[in-house]
Amino acid sequence: MPELPEVEAVTRRVRRMAAGARIVSAGLYRAGIAAPQNPEKIRRGTRGQRIEAVERRGKNILVFLDGGSVLRVHLRMTGNLTVIADHRLRPVTARAWFELDGGRAMILDDPRALGRITLHKTAELAKLFSNLGPEPLGPEFTPEFLARIAAASRKPIKLLLMDQRLIAGLGNIYAVEALFQAGIHPARKACRAGAGRLRALHAAIVGTLKLAIDSAIKAYELPGGFSEEEVFPAAVYGREGEACLRCRRLVRRMKQGGRSTYYCPGCQK
Ligand SMILES: [Zn+2]
């Protein structure tokens, strides 16, 4: 599933290619793609609109239109939002397409057709994302913020990092890697992590995500889809039973909140 870095890479590419373009017409492959809205609302609401900006919030891509509305795109499992040179040459897996002036098209290419597109008033966005915590790469996510939410929680620190209401969209692989870098055992109670290691954890989260965005941008330059797990240079994620790169003890795996957590019992306390 695309995580924050892939969605950020897609957002930047669409911004570069489509910002400033006008939408001539729109097509949606089936009603469910706009659920709980009606595809007709999206067709009518986007026609003639100019794309003013393309931003990301959590794993949502937000395409701001000049009439005061915004297209919200969620890629789900296999979606990819991209711009093609000729709207007539869209692949059969394009589930939504927006013909742009000049004949290009912004398409939601999605083999499994699980992605979603909805249209909202820009003024509704704050309410729409009211359950989403600060962006981990945004100005609100400071070392002090992380220290504050950790001090208030007796949950295992890994589950704290995965709670979208506290931090938006930090994916499993990046939470696992950041905890390894900071030397914190994923099952440690958040309030017992210690001030110094929490500062290290904050730096590791930001550093890991920036590295992952760079690797996602490079990967999207290649044709076809890709899996972040294949291209991101993970130290412990997916390495159960392998020797830790730092201390040579064997990497372990456990389940937390239904997800796999990998850690080194030598390096993480
Ligand atoms: Zn180790």
Boltz pocket constraint, residues with backbone or C-beta under 6 A from the ligand:
constraints:
  - pocket:
      binder: B
      contacts: [[A, 244], [A, 245], [A, 246], [A, 247], [A, 248], [A, 249], [A, 264], [A, 265], [A, 266], [A, 267], [A, 268]]
      max_distance: 6.0
